[in-house]
């Protein structure tokens, strides 16, 4: 379909040139009209061409003769409509998937280096559910961009500078395990949980962090010790920097474990402290001081005024040093982005909606510094949970680890219900019982898929409430549904045994076959929009459309007993399975062969 779209663009451009309107902009889009594949709306061209949209469509249609992959051209209600040559589409699509297998979705290398920074949660406690969208969005986007042919680097910016991480470090070095354990017990009682806090690095250390915070508030001596550590850190004391980084690294190990449990692996971890140590944050300060937008407050802090950059109200002053001359997070973030631009052509920052102002200030400061390239923010609204078991900790963080455990437990119960104690009738239909080990293994794959799919299917900027009945619906718009359809295709291919691939267009005449093939043909187009345009919610939407079309095909058409069409139909089943497996991988989800 991407080839079809490219041919339409070429032919419409040629026709516009013949009309004396060379260079007129237009769009080619999937048509919503029944029986039409692609359309060019002529309404946007009306002003430039000084003609009615229908007249433009009629004129263009008269100049474009069907040929090649274009089977027909027509004009209706101001739209120039195109239909694809089904025979060519079938052969090109199925041949490409059969010949390339799992690699068919990987487009030619572009040479463009893309940096995707995501997660970057402070290493002072476990990842909470509210920010669960960040790693899932970032990882899915990176997978799409790689398929678009780009050289992709995923990166986590580790905040090992600032009061929170210094408090954590003090707690790790001064709070005993006994005191931390006692605090954990009290904490669990406070939030209404009977079980112990989990035995995982980030959960163990957050107990010491909580104790350190309490003691800092109540003991002046502790507050002074922490303040002294802060001063020494800012002055570049290597011993303090190393100690704090070591503590942050231990906490990070726990966060990495959580990320690994949802199939997220990052390529690079960059430490904020390096921009103090290597002097690049100070270089940013000196450059900004020379700007015509720079100024100083009464107490000596430096700022740049951003009112000329669209920042309004009390936020126009973007402070980049404290009164004592030390740098702020924002200053180091500038140094970090300058560093990233030496390593990439395009920067994408996955950020919570609470970071919109900070991102705007960062981009404005980069403009002041004369930079022609700016990072592209991808904002997301926070995840919330409905009333129920997962939201009983009112006013207290619910961790992503809890959500994963709950999803796997619920998936196990669903699989056990479906695959244990089968009736004689179910057994006679070929259903088999699964071993306990198999059920546990599949439950983990399905549980993670439920979480990832349910979180990424909603546009990032839209508010989102995580609901179990949506996430674990084996028959609806969910990760388990896609996996179930993939397992069904695998089961059919196992029953079929060996067969010869057949992509002869004459063998595909059923409407459900044509519909399924057209959806397969759109995958590259969807990947480009999801990756290059950062519209990742299109991938789960496409996956659900593909799975539903396969199920309709499976129900309506005889496949295993279709005689002379058997090989062709099994080829289509295999192609659908291949694409569905790639969609699942693109979403960071496993593709089980039985469920």
SEZAPA-996009 format. One record per residue (C-alpha): residue number from 1; y, x, z; chain. Coordinates in nm, 2 decimals, m for minus. Layout:
NODE   num       py       px       pz   cadena
NODE   NUM        Y        X        Z        A
...
This chain:
NODE   num       py       px       pz   cadena
NODE     1     0.00     0.00     0.00        A
NODE     2     0.23     0.30     0.05        A
NODE     3     0.16     0.40    m0.31        A
NODE     4     0.23     0.04    m0.42        A
NODE     5     0.56     0.04    m0.22        A
NODE     6     0.66     0.37    m0.38        A
NODE     7     0.59     0.24    m0.73        A
NODE     8     0.81    m0.07    m0.66        A
NODE     9     1.10     0.15    m0.54        A
NODE    10     1.07     0.36    m0.86        A
NODE    11     1.06     0.06    m1.09        A
NODE    12     1.34    m0.13    m0.92        A
NODE    13     1.56     0.18    m0.92        A
NODE    14     1.50     0.22    m1.30        A
NODE    15     1.58    m0.15    m1.36        A
NODE    16     1.91    m0.12    m1.16        A
NODE    17     2.00     0.18    m1.36        A
NODE    18     1.95    m0.02    m1.68        A
NODE    19     2.18    m0.29    m1.53        A
NODE    20     2.45    m0.03    m1.47        A
NODE    21     2.40    m0.04    m1.10        A
NODE    22     2.24     0.30    m1.04        A
NODE    23     2.23     0.40    m0.67        A
NODE    24     2.25     0.04    m0.53        A
NODE    25     2.06     0.03    m0.20        A
NODE    26     1.77    m0.21    m0.15        A
NODE    27     1.47    m0.24     0.07        A
NODE    28     1.10    m0.31     0.00        A
NODE    29     0.92    m0.51     0.26        A
NODE    30     0.59    m0.69     0.33        A
NODE    31     0.64    m1.05     0.21        A
NODE    32     0.60    m1.35     0.44        A
NODE    33     0.55    m1.57     0.14        A
NODE    34     0.20    m1.70     0.08        A
NODE    35     0.03    m1.52    m0.21        A
NODE    36     0.29    m1.24    m0.23        A
NODE    37     0.23    m0.88    m0.12        A
NODE    38     0.57    m0.71    m0.12        A
NODE    39     0.93    m0.83    m0.18        A
NODE    40     1.28    m0.70    m0.25        A
NODE    41     1.54    m0.93    m0.09        A
NODE    42     1.84    m0.94    m0.33        A
NODE    43     2.09    m1.09    m0.09        A
NODE    44     2.22    m0.75     0.04        A
NODE    45     2.29    m0.65    m0.33        A
NODE    46     2.50    m0.96    m0.41        A
NODE    47     2.83    m0.82    m0.30        A
NODE    48     2.79    m0.48    m0.48        A
NODE    49     2.67    m0.64    m0.80        A
NODE    50     2.90    m0.95    m0.78        A
NODE    51     2.61    m1.18    m0.87        A
NODE    52     2.41    m1.45    m0.69        A
NODE    53     2.09    m1.32    m0.53        A
NODE    54     1.87    m1.54    m0.76        A
NODE    55     2.05    m1.41    m1.07        A
NODE    56     1.99    m1.05    m0.95        A
NODE    57     1.62    m1.12    m0.89        A
NODE    58     1.58    m1.29    m1.23        A
NODE    59     1.75    m1.00    m1.41        A
NODE    60     1.54    m0.74    m1.23        A
NODE    61     1.22    m0.94    m1.29        A
NODE    62     1.29    m0.95    m1.66        A
NODE    63     1.32    m0.57    m1.68        A
NODE    64     1.00    m0.48    m1.48        A
NODE    65     0.67    m0.53    m1.67        A
NODE    66     0.35    m0.54    m1.46        A
NODE    67     0.14    m0.22    m1.51        A
NODE    68    m0.06     0.02    m1.30        A
NODE    69    m0.09    m0.08    m0.94        A
NODE    70     0.17    m0.36    m0.99        A
NODE    71    m0.02    m0.67    m1.10        A
NODE    72     0.26    m0.92    m1.12        A
NODE    73     0.64    m0.96    m1.08        A
NODE    74     0.83    m1.28    m1.01        A
NODE    75     1.17    m1.40    m0.87        A
NODE    76     1.19    m1.69    m0.62        A
NODE    77     1.48    m1.80    m0.40        A
NODE    78     1.67    m1.46    m0.42        A
NODE    79     1.36    m1.25    m0.37        A
NODE    80     1.20    m1.02    m0.62        A
NODE    81     0.82    m1.06    m0.55        A
NODE    82     0.54    m0.82    m0.63        A
NODE    83     0.16    m0.85    m0.62        A
NODE    84    m0.07    m0.55    m0.61        A
NODE    85    m0.36    m0.50    m0.85        A
NODE    86    m0.64    m0.58    m0.62        A
NODE    87    m0.91    m0.38    m0.81        A
NODE    88    m0.70    m0.06    m0.80        A
NODE    89    m0.61    m0.11    m0.44        A
NODE    90    m0.98    m0.16    m0.34        A
NODE    91    m1.10     0.15    m0.52        A
NODE    92    m0.82     0.37    m0.40        A
NODE    93    m0.84     0.26    m0.04        A
NODE    94    m1.21     0.26     0.01        A
NODE    95    m1.26     0.59    m0.18        A
NODE    96    m1.00     0.76     0.03        A
NODE    97    m1.15     0.65     0.36        A
NODE    98    m1.51     0.73     0.25        A
NODE    99    m1.42     1.07     0.11        A
NODE   100    m1.20     1.18     0.40        A
NODE   101    m1.37     1.01     0.70        A
NODE   102    m1.18     1.07     1.03        A
NODE   103    m0.93     1.29     0.86        A
NODE   104    m0.81     1.03     0.61        A
NODE   105    m0.51     0.93     0.83        A
NODE   106    m0.37     1.28     0.84        A
NODE   107    m0.08     1.31     0.60        A
NODE   108     0.03     1.63     0.42        A
NODE   109     0.21     1.89     0.64        A
NODE   110     0.58     1.84     0.65        A
NODE   111     0.68     2.17     0.82        A
NODE   112     0.90     1.97     1.06        A
NODE   113     0.87     2.08     1.43        A
NODE   114     0.90     1.78     1.67        A
NODE   115     0.93     1.82     2.04        A
NODE   116     0.83     1.51     2.25        A
NODE   117     0.93     1.55     2.61        A
NODE   118     0.77     1.28     2.83        A
NODE   119     0.66     1.21     3.19        A
NODE   120     0.87     1.48     3.36        A
NODE   121     0.84     1.30     3.69        A
NODE   122     0.96     1.49     4.00        A
NODE   123     0.68     1.69     4.15        A
NODE   124     0.73     1.54     4.50        A
NODE   125     0.47     1.26     4.49        A
NODE   126     0.22     1.08     4.27        A
NODE   127     0.32     0.90     3.95        A
NODE   128     0.40     0.54     4.03        A
NODE   129     0.32     0.23     3.82        A
NODE   130     0.69     0.16     3.74        A
NODE   131     0.70     0.48     3.53        A
NODE   132     0.35     0.45     3.38        A
NODE   133     0.50     0.36     3.05        A
NODE   134     0.65     0.71     3.01        A
NODE   135     0.33     0.93     2.96        A
NODE   136     0.16     0.65     2.76        A
NODE   137     0.45     0.60     2.53        A
NODE   138     0.51     0.98     2.49        A
NODE   139     0.14     1.06     2.43        A
NODE   140     0.09     0.77     2.18        A
NODE   141     0.41     0.87     1.99        A
NODE   142     0.30     1.24     1.97        A
NODE   143    m0.04     1.13     1.83        A
NODE   144     0.13     0.92     1.56        A
NODE   145     0.37     1.20     1.47        A
NODE   146     0.09     1.45     1.43        A
NODE   147    m0.08     1.21     1.18        A
NODE   148     0.25     1.20     0.99        A
NODE   149     0.21     1.57     0.92        A
NODE   150     0.45     1.71     1.17        A
NODE   151     0.40     2.01     1.40        A
NODE   152     0.42     1.84     1.74        A
NODE   153     0.48     1.99     2.08        A
NODE   154     0.45     1.77     2.39        A
NODE   155     0.65     1.90     2.69        A
NODE   156     0.69     1.82     3.06        A
NODE   157     1.02     1.94     3.22        A
NODE   158     0.92     2.03     3.58        A
NODE   159     1.20     1.97     3.83        A
NODE   160     1.14     2.26     4.07        A
NODE   161     1.51     2.27     4.17        A
NODE   162     1.70     2.05     4.41        A
NODE   163     1.68     1.91     4.75        A
NODE   164     1.36     1.69     4.71        A
NODE   165     1.14     1.98     4.60        A
NODE   166     1.28     2.21     4.87        A
NODE   167     1.21     1.95     5.13        A
NODE   168     0.85     1.92     5.00        A
NODE   169     0.82     2.30     5.01        A
NODE   170     0.94     2.31     5.37        A
NODE   171     0.69     2.04     5.46        A
NODE   172     0.40     2.21     5.30        A
NODE   173     0.48     2.53     5.49        A
NODE   174     0.57     2.38     5.83        A
NODE   175     0.39     2.04     5.87        A
NODE   176     0.04     2.07     6.00        A
NODE   177    m0.25     1.89     5.84        A
NODE   178    m0.30     1.69     6.16        A
NODE   179     0.06     1.57     6.16        A
NODE   180     0.04     1.48     5.79        A
NODE   181    m0.29     1.29     5.85        A
NODE   182    m0.14     1.09     6.14        A
NODE   183     0.16     1.01     5.92        A
NODE   184    m0.07     0.89     5.64        A
NODE   185    m0.25     0.65     5.88        A
NODE   186     0.08     0.51     6.00        A
NODE   187     0.20     0.48     5.64        A
NODE   188    m0.10     0.29     5.53        A
NODE   189    m0.06     0.05     5.82        A
NODE   190     0.30     0.00     5.73        A
NODE   191     0.22    m0.10     5.38        A
NODE   192    m0.07    m0.33     5.48        A
NODE   193    m0.36    m0.11     5.35        A
NODE   194    m0.67    m0.06     5.56        A
NODE   195    m0.82     0.23     5.36        A
NODE   196    m0.72     0.59     5.40        A
NODE   197    m0.48     0.75     5.16        A
NODE   198    m0.68     0.91     4.88        A
NODE   199    m0.80     1.27     4.90        A
NODE   200    m0.61     1.41     4.60        A
NODE   201    m0.36     1.70     4.59        A
NODE   202    m0.05     1.50     4.51        A
NODE   203    m0.14     1.23     4.77        A
NODE   204    m0.21     1.48     5.04        A
NODE   205     0.12     1.67     4.98        A
NODE   206     0.33     1.35     4.97        A
NODE   207     0.23     1.29     5.34        A
NODE   208     0.39     1.63     5.43        A
NODE   209     0.69     1.54     5.23        A
NODE   210     0.74     1.21     5.42        A
NODE   211     0.71     1.40     5.76        A
NODE   212     0.96     1.67     5.64        A
NODE   213     1.21     1.40     5.54        A
NODE   214     1.18     1.23     5.88        A
NODE   215     1.23     1.56     6.06        A
NODE   216     1.52     1.67     5.85        A
NODE   217     1.70     1.34     5.94        A
NODE   218     1.63     1.37     6.31        A
NODE   219     1.63     1.75     6.38        A
NODE   220     1.95     1.95     6.29        A
NODE   221     1.75     2.28     6.30        A
NODE   222     1.52     2.16     6.03        A
NODE   223     1.82     2.03     5.82        A
NODE   224     1.98     2.38     5.85        A
NODE   225     1.66     2.56     5.74        A
NODE   226     1.63     2.33     5.44        A
NODE   227     2.00     2.38     5.35        A
NODE   228     1.96     2.76     5.38        A
NODE   229     1.66     2.75     5.14        A
NODE   230     1.88     2.55     4.90        A
NODE   231     2.16     2.80     4.92        A
NODE   232     1.93     3.10     4.86        A
NODE   233     1.76     2.92     4.57        A
NODE   234     2.09     2.85     4.40        A
NODE   235     2.19     3.21     4.45        A
NODE   236     1.88     3.32     4.25        A
NODE   237     1.67     3.44     4.55        A
NODE   238     1.34     3.51     4.37        A
NODE   239     1.13     3.48     4.68        A
NODE   240     1.26     3.13     4.75        A
NODE   241     1.23     3.03     4.38        A
NODE   242     0.87     3.16     4.37        A
NODE   243     0.78     2.97     4.69        A
NODE   244     0.92     2.64     4.57        A
NODE   245     0.77     2.68     4.22        A
NODE   246     0.43     2.75     4.39        A
NODE   247     0.45     2.43     4.59        A
NODE   248     0.57     2.23     4.28        A
NODE   249     0.27     2.38     4.09        A
NODE   250     0.02     2.25     4.35        A
NODE   251     0.18     1.90     4.33        A
NODE   252     0.17     1.93     3.95        A
NODE   253    m0.21     1.98     3.96        A
NODE   254    m0.25     1.64     4.12        A
NODE   255    m0.02     1.48     3.86        A
NODE   256    m0.21     1.65     3.57        A
NODE   257    m0.53     1.50     3.71        A
NODE   258    m0.38     1.15     3.70        A
NODE   259    m0.26     1.21     3.34        A
NODE   260    m0.60     1.34     3.24        A
NODE   261    m0.75     1.02     3.37        A
NODE   262    m0.55     0.82     3.11        A
NODE   263    m0.62     1.08     2.83        A
NODE   264    m0.28     1.24     2.84        A
NODE   265    m0.27     1.62     2.80        A
NODE   266     0.06     1.81     2.75        A
NODE   267     0.11     2.12     2.55        A
NODE   268     0.38     2.29     2.76        A
NODE   269     0.53     2.27     3.11        A
NODE   270     0.88     2.41     3.14        A
NODE   271     1.03     2.49     3.48        A
NODE   272     1.39     2.40     3.55        A
NODE   273     1.43     2.71     3.77        A
NODE   274     1.40     2.94     3.47        A
NODE   275     1.74     2.83     3.35        A
NODE   276     1.89     2.96     3.68        A
NODE   277     1.69     3.27     3.67        A
NODE   278     1.76     3.37     3.31        A
NODE   279     2.13     3.29     3.33        A
NODE   280     2.14     3.03     3.06        A
NODE   281     2.27     2.76     3.29        A
NODE   282     2.57     2.99     3.38        A
NODE   283     2.62     3.05     3.01        A
NODE   284     2.65     2.67     2.96        A
NODE   285     2.91     2.66     3.24        A
NODE   286     3.12     2.93     3.08        A
NODE   287     3.11     2.76     2.74        A
NODE   288     3.21     2.42     2.88        A
NODE   289     3.50     2.57     3.07        A
NODE   290     3.65     2.69     2.75        A
NODE   291     3.65     2.33     2.61        A
NODE   292     3.97     2.13     2.57        A
NODE   293     3.79     1.85     2.76        A
NODE   294     3.73     2.07     3.07        A
NODE   295     3.90     2.02     3.40        A
NODE   296     3.87     2.08     3.77        A
NODE   297     3.87     1.85     4.07        A
NODE   298     4.08     1.91     4.38        A
NODE   299     3.78     2.07     4.56        A
NODE   300     3.72     2.31     4.26        A
NODE   301     3.42     2.14     4.08        A
NODE   302     3.43     2.16     3.70        A
NODE   303     3.38     1.86     3.47        A
NODE   304     3.44     1.76     3.11        A
NODE   305     3.61     1.43     3.03        A
NODE   306     3.40     1.21     2.80        A
NODE   307     3.64     0.92     2.74        A
NODE   308     3.68     1.02     2.37        A
NODE   309     3.30     1.00     2.33        A
NODE   310     3.26     0.64     2.42        A
NODE   311     3.19     0.68     2.79        A
NODE   312     3.40     0.44     2.99        A
NODE   313     3.51     0.38     3.36        A
NODE   314     3.42     0.60     3.65        A
NODE   315     3.16     0.78     3.44        A
NODE   316     3.40     0.96     3.21        A
NODE   317     3.40     1.28     3.41        A
NODE   318     3.07     1.47     3.36        A
NODE   319     3.05     1.72     3.63        A
NODE   320     2.88     2.05     3.55        A
NODE   321     2.94     2.26     3.86        A
NODE   322     2.98     2.20     4.23        A
NODE   323     3.29     2.31     4.41        A
NODE   324     3.11     2.63     4.51        A
NODE   325     3.04     2.71     4.14        A
NODE   326     2.66     2.64     4.16        A
NODE   327     2.51     2.45     3.87        A
NODE   328     2.38     2.09     3.88        A
NODE   329     2.07     1.93     3.72        A
NODE   330     2.29     1.81     3.43        A
NODE   331     2.40     2.17     3.36        A
NODE   332     2.04     2.30     3.36        A
NODE   333     1.94     2.00     3.14        A
NODE   334     2.19     2.12     2.88        A
NODE   335     2.04     2.47     2.89        A
NODE   336     1.70     2.32     2.86        A
NODE   337     1.79     2.11     2.55        A
NODE   338     1.96     2.42     2.39        A
NODE   339     1.63     2.61     2.45        A
NODE   340     1.43     2.32     2.30        A
NODE   341     1.64     2.32     1.98        A
NODE   342     1.55     2.69     1.92        A
NODE   343     1.18     2.58     1.92        A
NODE   344     1.20     2.24     1.73        A
NODE   345     1.38     2.06     1.45        A
NODE   346     1.37     1.72     1.62        A
NODE   347     1.38     1.64     1.99        A
NODE   348     1.26     1.31     2.13        A
NODE   349     1.32     1.24     2.50        A
NODE   350     1.11     0.95     2.65        A
NODE   351     1.33     0.82     2.93        A
NODE   352     1.35     0.53     3.17        A
NODE   353     1.62     0.27     3.11        A
NODE   354     1.81     0.41     3.42        A
NODE   355     1.87     0.73     3.22        A
NODE   356     2.09     0.57     2.95        A
NODE   357     2.42     0.70     3.09        A
NODE   358     2.28     1.05     3.17        A
NODE   359     2.14     1.07     2.81        A
NODE   360     2.48     0.97     2.66        A
NODE   361     2.66     1.22     2.88        A
NODE   362     2.42     1.49     2.78        A
NODE   363     2.46     1.42     2.40        A
NODE   364     2.84     1.41     2.45        A
NODE   365     2.84     1.75     2.62        A
NODE   366     2.63     1.89     2.34        A
NODE   367     2.88     1.76     2.09        A
NODE   368     3.16     1.93     2.29        A
NODE   369     2.97     2.25     2.26        A
NODE   370     2.97     2.21     1.88        A
NODE   371     2.60     2.13     1.84        A
NODE   372     2.52     1.93     1.52        A
NODE   373     2.18     1.82     1.63        A
NODE   374     2.12     1.59     1.92        A
NODE   375     1.81     1.47     2.11        A
NODE   376     1.68     1.12     2.03        A
NODE   377     1.62     0.91     2.34        A
NODE   378     1.34     0.66     2.35        A
NODE   379     1.41     0.43     2.64        A
NODE   380     1.16     0.21     2.82        A
NODE   381     1.20    m0.07     3.08        A
NODE   382     0.99    m0.02     3.40        A
NODE   383     0.65    m0.18     3.45        A
NODE   384     0.63    m0.44     3.72        A
NODE   385     0.33    m0.61     3.88        A
NODE   386     0.29    m0.99     3.95        A
NODE   387     0.21    m1.11     4.30        A
NODE   388    m0.15    m1.03     4.40        A
NODE   389    m0.37    m0.74     4.51        A
NODE   390    m0.18    m0.47     4.32        A
NODE   391     0.16    m0.58     4.44        A
NODE   392     0.11    m0.62     4.82        A
NODE   393     0.30    m0.31     4.90        A
NODE   394     0.64    m0.47     4.90        A
NODE   395     0.92    m0.23     4.88        A
NODE   396     0.66     0.05     4.86        A
NODE   397     0.55     0.24     4.55        A
NODE   398     0.22     0.14     4.38        A
NODE   399     0.06     0.45     4.22        A
NODE   400    m0.08     0.48     3.87        A
NODE   401    m0.40     0.62     4.03        A
NODE   402    m0.44     0.27     4.20        A
NODE   403    m0.39     0.09     3.87        A
NODE   404    m0.65     0.31     3.69        A
NODE   405    m0.91     0.26     3.97        A
NODE   406    m0.85    m0.11     3.97        A
NODE   407    m0.88    m0.13     3.59        A
NODE   408    m1.21     0.06     3.59        A
NODE   409    m1.36    m0.15     3.87        A
NODE   410    m1.26    m0.47     3.69        A
NODE   411    m1.40    m0.35     3.36        A
NODE   412    m1.73    m0.26     3.53        A
NODE   413    m1.76    m0.61     3.67        A
NODE   414    m1.70    m0.76     3.33        A
NODE   415    m1.95    m0.53     3.15        A
NODE   416    m2.21    m0.59     3.43        A
NODE   417    m2.17    m0.97     3.38        A
NODE   418    m2.22    m0.93     3.00        A
NODE   419    m2.50    m0.67     3.00        A
NODE   420    m2.72    m0.74     3.31        A
NODE   421    m2.98    m1.00     3.36        A
NODE   422    m2.97    m1.12     3.00        A
NODE   423    m3.15    m1.44     2.91        A
NODE   424    m3.45    m1.45     2.68        A
NODE   425    m3.23    m1.61     2.41        A
NODE   426    m2.98    m1.33     2.43        A
NODE   427    m3.25    m1.07     2.42        A
NODE   428    m3.40    m1.24     2.11        A
NODE   429    m3.07    m1.20     1.94        A
NODE   430    m3.08    m0.82     1.98        A
NODE   431    m2.87    m0.79     2.30        A
NODE   432    m3.00    m0.52     2.54        A
NODE   433    m2.94    m0.45     2.90        A
NODE   434    m2.74    m0.14     2.99        A
NODE   435    m2.83     0.12     3.25        A
NODE   436    m2.61     0.15     3.56        A
NODE   437    m2.50     0.49     3.45        A
NODE   438    m2.41     0.36     3.10        A
NODE   439    m2.21     0.07     3.25        A
NODE   440    m2.01     0.30     3.47        A
NODE   441    m1.94     0.53     3.18        A
NODE   442    m1.83     0.25     2.95        A
NODE   443    m1.63     0.09     3.23        A
NODE   444    m1.42     0.40     3.26        A
NODE   445    m1.35     0.41     2.89        A
NODE   446    m1.27     0.04     2.88        A
NODE   447    m1.06     0.04     3.20        A
NODE   448    m0.83     0.32     3.07        A
NODE   449    m0.81     0.14     2.73        A
NODE   450    m0.70    m0.18     2.90        A
NODE   451    m0.42     0.00     3.08        A
NODE   452    m0.30     0.20     2.79        A
NODE   453    m0.31    m0.08     2.53        A
NODE   454    m0.15    m0.34     2.75        A
NODE   455     0.14    m0.11     2.84        A
NODE   456     0.21     0.02     2.48        A
NODE   457     0.17    m0.32     2.30        A
NODE   458     0.51    m0.44     2.43        A
NODE   459     0.83    m0.28     2.27        A
NODE   460     0.94    m0.01     2.51        A
NODE   461     1.28    m0.15     2.58        A
NODE   462     1.15    m0.49     2.67        A
NODE   463     1.08    m0.59     3.03        A
NODE   464     0.70    m0.58     3.10        A
NODE   465     0.48    m0.74     3.37        A
NODE   466     0.13    m0.59     3.39        A
NODE   467    m0.13    m0.88     3.41        A
NODE   468    m0.50    m0.83     3.45        A
NODE   469    m0.59    m1.14     3.25        A
NODE   470    m0.41    m0.99     2.94        A
NODE   471    m0.53    m0.63     2.99        A
NODE   472    m0.90    m0.70     3.03        A
NODE   473    m0.93    m0.99     2.79        A
NODE   474    m1.23    m0.90     2.57        A
NODE   475    m1.14    m1.17     2.32        A
NODE   476    m0.76    m1.14     2.30        A
NODE   477    m0.48    m0.89     2.22        A
NODE   478    m0.62    m0.61     2.43        A
NODE   479    m0.77    m0.27     2.43        A
NODE   480    m1.12    m0.39     2.52        A
NODE   481    m1.11    m0.64     2.23        A
NODE   482    m1.05    m0.35     1.98        A
NODE   483    m1.33    m0.15     2.14        A
NODE   484    m1.56    m0.45     2.14        A
NODE   485    m1.51    m0.50     1.76        A
NODE   486    m1.56    m0.13     1.70        A
NODE   487    m1.89    m0.14     1.90        A
NODE   488    m1.99    m0.45     1.69        A
NODE   489    m1.93    m0.25     1.36        A
NODE   490    m2.14     0.04     1.50        A
NODE   491    m2.42    m0.20     1.60        A
NODE   492    m2.43    m0.34     1.24        A
NODE   493    m2.44     0.00     1.09        A
NODE   494    m2.72     0.11     1.32        A
NODE   495    m2.92    m0.20     1.21        A
NODE   496    m2.85    m0.13     0.85        A
NODE   497    m2.98     0.23     0.85        A
NODE   498    m2.91     0.45     0.55        A
NODE   499    m2.72     0.31     0.26        A
NODE   500    m2.54     0.43    m0.05        A
NODE   501    m2.16     0.40    m0.06        A
NODE   502    m2.04     0.15    m0.31        A
NODE   503    m1.66     0.10    m0.38        A
NODE   504    m1.69    m0.09    m0.70        A
NODE   505    m1.40    m0.35    m0.70        A
NODE   506    m1.62    m0.60    m0.88        A
NODE   507    m1.84    m0.63    m0.57        A
NODE   508    m1.55    m0.75    m0.35        A
NODE   509    m1.46    m1.11    m0.43        A
NODE   510    m1.45    m1.29    m0.10        A
NODE   511    m1.10    m1.37     0.04        A
NODE   512    m1.20    m1.22     0.38        A
NODE   513    m1.30    m0.90     0.21        A
NODE   514    m0.97    m0.87     0.02        A
NODE   515    m0.77    m0.95     0.33        A
NODE   516    m0.95    m0.68     0.53        A
NODE   517    m0.91    m0.42     0.26        A
NODE   518    m0.53    m0.49     0.23        A
NODE   519    m0.50    m0.44     0.60        A
NODE   520    m0.69    m0.11     0.58        A
NODE   521    m0.45     0.00     0.29        A
NODE   522    m0.15    m0.05     0.52        A
NODE   523    m0.25     0.19     0.79        A
NODE   524    m0.05     0.49     0.66        A
NODE   525     0.27     0.27     0.63        A
NODE   526     0.22     0.16     0.99        A
NODE   527     0.17     0.52     1.11        A
NODE   528     0.49     0.63     0.95        A
NODE   529     0.69     0.35     1.11        A
NODE   530     0.52     0.41     1.45        A
NODE   531     0.58     0.79     1.44        A
NODE   532     0.89     0.87     1.23        A
NODE   533     1.08     0.56     1.35        A
NODE   534     0.94     0.57     1.71        A
NODE   535     0.81     0.21     1.68        A
NODE   536     0.48     0.27     1.85        A
NODE   537     0.42    m0.09     1.95        A
NODE   538     0.32    m0.14     1.58        A
NODE   539     0.00     0.05     1.63        A
NODE   540    m0.16    m0.19     1.89        A
NODE   541    m0.03    m0.48     1.68        A
NODE   542    m0.19    m0.34     1.37        A
NODE   543    m0.51    m0.26     1.56        A
NODE   544    m0.54    m0.62     1.68        A
NODE   545    m0.47    m0.75     1.32        A
NODE   546    m0.74    m0.52     1.19        A
NODE   547    m1.00    m0.61     1.46        A
NODE   548    m0.93    m0.99     1.41        A
NODE   549    m0.97    m0.95     1.03        A
NODE   550    m1.30    m0.77     1.07        A
NODE   551    m1.43    m1.04     1.30        A
NODE   552    m1.34    m1.31     1.05        A
NODE   553    m1.52    m1.11     0.78        A
NODE   554    m1.82    m1.06     1.00        A
NODE   555    m1.84    m1.43     1.08        A
NODE   556    m1.77    m1.56     0.72        A
NODE   557    m1.97    m1.32     0.50        A
NODE   558    m2.34    m1.23     0.50        A
NODE   559    m2.36    m0.85     0.51        A
NODE   560    m2.71    m0.72     0.59        A
NODE   561    m2.88    m0.98     0.36        A
NODE   562    m2.63    m0.98     0.07        A
NODE   563    m2.87    m0.82    m0.18        A
NODE   564    m2.68    m0.66    m0.47        A
NODE   565    m2.36    m0.65    m0.26        A
NODE   566    m2.52    m0.51     0.05        A
NODE   567    m2.41    m0.15     0.00        A
NODE   568    m2.05    m0.25    m0.09        A
NODE   569    m2.02    m0.47     0.22        A
NODE   570    m2.17    m0.20     0.44        A
NODE   571    m1.92     0.04     0.29        A
NODE   572    m1.64    m0.19     0.39        A
NODE   573    m1.79    m0.22     0.75        A
NODE   574    m1.80     0.16     0.77        A
NODE   575    m1.44     0.19     0.64        A
NODE   576    m1.32    m0.07     0.89        A
NODE   577    m1.50     0.12     1.17        A
NODE   578    m1.35     0.45     1.07        A
NODE   579    m0.99     0.31     1.07        A
NODE   580    m1.04     0.12     1.39        A
NODE   581    m1.18     0.44     1.56        A
NODE   582    m0.87     0.62     1.44        A
NODE   583    m0.64     0.35     1.58        A
NODE   584    m0.82     0.37     1.91        A
NODE   585    m0.78     0.75     1.91        A
NODE   586    m0.41     0.72     1.82        A
NODE   587    m0.37     0.49     2.12        A
NODE   588    m0.55     0.75     2.34        A
NODE   589    m0.84     0.52     2.39        A
NODE   590    m1.21     0.59     2.36        A
NODE   591    m1.42     0.43     2.09        A
NODE   592    m1.76     0.33     2.25        A
NODE   593    m2.05     0.25     2.02        A
NODE   594    m2.19    m0.01     2.25        A
NODE   595    m2.03    m0.24     2.51        A
